[in-house]
Amino acid sequence: MTSLEETPKRKTILIVDDVPENLFVLQKILSPHYRVQVATNGRTAIKIALSVGQPDLILLDVMMPELDGYEVCHILKQQELTRNIPILFVTAKSEAEDETRGFELGAADYLVKPISPPVVLARVKTHLAMHDQRKLLADQVALRTAQLQVRNLELEESHKEVIRQLGRASEYRDNETGLHVVRMSRYVHLLALKSGLSEPEANQLMQAAPMHDLGKIGIPDHILLKQAKLTAEEFDIIKKHPEIGYEIIGQQKSELLNLGRIIALTHHEKWNGSGYPKQLRGEEIPLPGRLAAIGDVFDALTSKRPYKKAWTCDDALGLIAKEAGEHFDPNLSHLFQSLRAELIDIMERYQDTNDTEE
């Protein structure tokens, strides 16, 4: 039965020596088993090694004019394309310091002249096999790394989707629309960048911010949806929603979910210590909570609700400026004032249909 499989491609060996007789001997030994290339000097050897159809292994003479074998080896090991090609020195030098120098430059082995054909074939076969194994392992590591990166991206997207849905769930309980968390999270993103955080850090905050009111899921409807003014007892129950959200999210391996947990717990704390649930003061309040507090209040003020009209951007900014050092971090409050144009753009781009005047 005739096999339709192609014959395996023969490995390519580059022989580098300035003495034609040495090239002839090595060619005679290797050509029955391998595809052989030859170079009579170091510069030609480097050119061949860097060209298309690179050699799989190089037999390199040490004593050559212009560039000796050590210099050629050093150059090839510095190049991305050739650094992993096994190099076997072929030399009459057998002193320990000569071998040490070659190995330090990255050589794989030494063949001492006069060469023995069986030894040459055995060493070449061994180093080609070792090279193939290293390449296979490197390819497997690269493939596994790529798979893990894809998996990590999928998990990250899953976390983001969970956060978005949790944010929407809390707002359905509170007669709000999903656009509140969109606007609020974008205000937080703007302020985070203005405060000096990096783009990746600000993006993480924007992704985590929608979980700020998750704990409202645990507040009874007759309190959460009450149109009249809340009693002191009812407001005490409302004030439990940061801790409820904190417990719902729980301790996670996801950095994004843990950031959302911090925001849920601390976005109602106040700079002067009069907030809830822990009465944290000043910089005891984590930065994500301080950023979220401003974004949340600003959107609440500028959004229309059944019990109030929407404030103008300037009026809302005025209140945030007034509350600097009381409700809000004074530095963040000051920075927020400078974002007026960007805030208005977000307000207009993500406007609720029920915010328009009748």
Order of alpha helices (4+ residues) and beta strands (2+ residues): beta-alpha-beta-alpha-beta-alpha-beta-alpha-beta-alpha-alpha-alpha-alpha-alpha-alpha-alpha-alpha-alpha-alpha-alpha
